[in-house]
Amino acid sequence: MSEIAEGAGRTVGAGRRRAATALHRQLRGLSRILSYPSGAAGLVVVLLFITLAALAPVIAPYGAFEVAYNADHSVVRLSPPTWQNWFGTTNQGMDVFSQILWGARVALLVGLLSALGSVVLGTLIGLVSGYFGGWIDEALMRMTDIAFGIPFLPFAMVVISIAKPSLGLVILLVVFFLWRTTARVIRAQVLSLKTRPFIWAARAAGAGDLQILFRHITPNVLPLSFLYMAIGVQTGVMLEAALSFLGFGDPNVLSWGIMLNAAFQAGAMRSAWWWVVPPGIALSLFVIAVFMITRAYEERLNPRLRMM
């Protein structure tokens, strides 16, 4: 019996080292994204947006809702790009360039918080569902199926119509929409991991369920969580822009979607191109850049994708 216990202890120790090594290797693999041209380009663009958002109070000539005036104190309404207003102005005399910078802050805030919240929630549900199985798995997966059956935009519009529109509510709605995919993927990974020999050895050595779940299994599913967090950033930004464009965004916060909605409401979608094109390009560039990063990271996780 002592030899069996010693063998199980050595296997558990090896399993822990293997999990720690796998986690370290995957985290270090994030830096290898730079070896992919698409990943490096996407990372440069995202870092540029982060820099512009962080320096918005310094770089932006005007505030988010500040009105620009001429020398004679008249409002600069619907002015095309000039040396004074690089991206032109809106129908209310607001500087479009400044609004792009302030809107980048909202895009990053919504993207990061919604992605983080959805990944944490989805990972926890996937871990518990896949590991414990039985009625717990059945209940959590049926809840996930119900969540998959709820369309985001109609549901979000109804909730926002009932409640007071706010940026926090938009983030919560995006989290509610994004967690379900992460939960399904993590659950499938846990179903495979819990049958591995190092899990049997940990259980034979007396490790409890929570210890096995969070010390041995979680490090092995974190790479997938990081991948879906990156995907969640771009999805969160797009969903916030969609809600804001439809008029369900926070009116007290300026975002790229709010800018497009204001241009639409003013009937300037075709006449004032300088009001519409900059937020559209900024939104597209950010989403494409994040997609390029996630694609490179996905290739890092699945080498078979390199052959496609």
N, C-alpha and C positions, 0 to 999 in steps of 0.2 A: 504493500500500500504506500509506503514511504517513497519507493521508486516512482510509482505512478504520480504521486503528489509532486515530487521533484520535477518529473517530466512535464507535468501540466504547468508548473510554475515557470519552467524555462520556456515553454510554448507561449504562455501569457506574456512573459517579458519580451520575447521575440515579436509577438503581435503588437505590443505597445510601441516597440522601437520601429516596427514596420509602419504603423499608422503615423507615428511622428515623422518618420522619413518621408512618407507619401505627402503629408501636409506641407512639410518644408519644401519638397520638390515642386509641388503645385504652386505654392506661393512664390517661389523663386522663378517659376515659369512665367509669372506675370511680366517680369522684366524681359523675357525672351520674345514677347509680343513685338518688341522693337525690331526683331530680326525679320519680321514680315513687313514688306513695304506698305501694304494697306493698313496694317495695325499701327505702324509708326506714323503714317500720315493722319490717320484718325486721331491718334493720341495728341499730335501737334495741334490739330484743330480744336479738340476739346480743351487742351491747356490754354489755348488762345482765348476761348470763351470764358474760362475760369478767371484768367487774368483780367479781361475786360470787365467782367462782373465785379471782381474784387476792387478794381480801381475806378468803378463807375462814379463815385462821389468826386474823384479827382479829375477824371477825363471828361465827363459829361459837361457841356457848357451850360446846360439848364437842368432843372429838376424834372422829375417824371411828368408832372402836370403843370410845369411852369410855362407861361406864355412869353413868346419872343416879341419884342417891339422894335420898330424902326426908330431912326433918329428923331423923327417928329412925334414920337410916342404913339404912333398908330400900330395896330396889331398886324404882324406879318402873316397873313392868311393865305393858305394854299400857294406858297411860294416854291417854285422849282429849286433844285440844288444851287446854292450860291456859296461864296467864300465865307459868308457869315453863318449860313445854315447848310452844312455839307450835304445832308440828305433831304433838304427842303423842310417845309412845315405843313401842319395839318390845317383843317378848316377853322380851328380855334387858335391857330398861331403857335402850336406846340412844336418844338424841334424834334424831327424824326430821328436824327442821329442819337440824341440824348435818350429818347424813348427806347431805342434798340439796346443801348447799354443797360438801362434800368430793367428792361424786359429780360435780359440775360440772367439777371439775379433770380427772378421769379422762375425762369425755366430750370435753372440748376437746383433751386430749392425744391421745387415740385418733383423733379426727376429723381434727385437723391433720396428725399424722404419717402416718397412713394415706393421706390425700388427697395430701400432698406426695410421698410415696414412689411412689404409683401413677401420679401425673401425670408425674413425672420419668422413670420406667421406661417408661410408655406413650408418652410423647412421643419419647423416644430411639428406641424400636423403630419407631414410626410414621415418623419422619424417615428412618432408615436403610432401612427396607423400601420406602418410597415413592420415595426418591431413586435408590437403586442398582438396584432391580428385579431381574430375572433369578432366579437360584437363591437369592440372599439374600432377596428378597421372598417367594419360594415357601416357603422354610424358616421364616421368621418368621411368615408368615400361617398356615401349617399348625400351628405351635406355638400361635398365637392361637386357632385353631379348637379345638384340644385343650383349651385353657384354658376356652373357652366351654362345652365339653361336661361340665365338672366341676361338679357342684352344690356350692355353698359349704358349707351347714350339715353335710351328711353327711361331706364331706371334712374340714372343720375339726374335727368331733367325733372322727373317727378319728385325726387328727394329734395333737390335744390329749390323747386317751386314751393314745397311745403315749409322747408327750413329757410333760414336766412343765408343768402349766398356768402361764402367765405372761402378763403384759400385753404384753410384747414379742412373744411368739409370736402373740397375737391380732392385733396390728398387722401383723405379717408376713403372716398369713393374709388379712387384709383387703386388703393391697396386692396379693397374688397374685390376688385376686378382681376388683379394680377396674381394673387396668392395661389389660386387654384391650379395653375399649370405647374408651378414650383412644387406644390404638394404632391401631385401625381408623379412627377419625375423622381423626386426624392424617395417617395414610397417604393417605387420600382427598384431603385438602387438599394434600399435597405432590405428588401425581400431577398436580394441576391447576397448581400453582405452578411446577413445574420446566419446563413448556412455555412459560412467559411470556418475552417478548423480553428483559427485563432479565437473565434467567438465561443466555440465549444470549450476550448481550453480555459478561457476566462470564466465561463460558467462553472466548469469543474473545479477551478481554483477558489470558488466562493464569491466571485464578483456579483454584485446585485444588478438588477435590470437597469437602473439609472446609470450606474457606473459603466456598464457595457454600452449603453445607448450613447452617452455623451463623451466617454473617454476612448472607446474603440471604434464606434460606427461613425459618429459625427465628423471626425477629421477626414474620413474617407469620402464624405459626401459634400464637403465644403467647396471643392472645385466646381461642382455643378451649381451650388448655390451662388458662387461668385459669377458664374456665367449668366444665370437668370437674373441676377441683380443688375448686371450691365444691360441686359435686354430690357429690364424694367425701367431703366433710366430713360431710354428713348421712347418707350411706350407711354410712360407717364407724361413726358413733355408733349407728345402728340395728343393724348387724351385731354390734357388741360387746355391746349390750344383749340381743340375741337369744341369743348364746352364753352370756352370764352368767345369763340367766333359765333356760336349760336346764341350768345347773350346770357349764358348761365355762369359766367365767371365772376370773381369778386370785383365789384366796381371800384373799390378803394385801392386796388393793386393793379399796377400796369404790367401786362404781359404781351407777348407777341400776338397771341390770339385776341386780346382786347384791342390791340392796334388794328388788326384786320377787321374786327367787328365794327370799330368806330368808322373806318373807311367805308365799309359796306353801308352802314346806317346813313352816312353822309352822301351816298351816291357817287363816291369818288373812286370806285374800283377801276374804272377805265380812264377817267379824266386825269386823276392825280397818281400817275404810276409810281412816283417817288415815295408815296405814302404806303403803297401796297408791296412793291418789290422788295425793299429792305427786310421787313419782318418775314416775308416768305422765304427769302434766300437764307436768312439767319436760321429759321426753323429747319429748313431742308439741310443746310450744312451741318447743323448740330446732330440731327437724327442720322444722317449718312455717316458722320464721323464715328458716332457711337456704334453704329452697325458694323463699320470696318474693324473696330476694336473687338467686338464680340465675335466676328467672323474669324479673326486671327486667333483669338483665345479658343474658339471652338476647334480650329484646326490643331491647336496645341493639345487639346484633350483627345481628339479623334484623328490620328494621323491619316486614316483612310480618306479623309476629306481632301488631303493634299493631292490625291490622284484625280480629283474631279475638275 
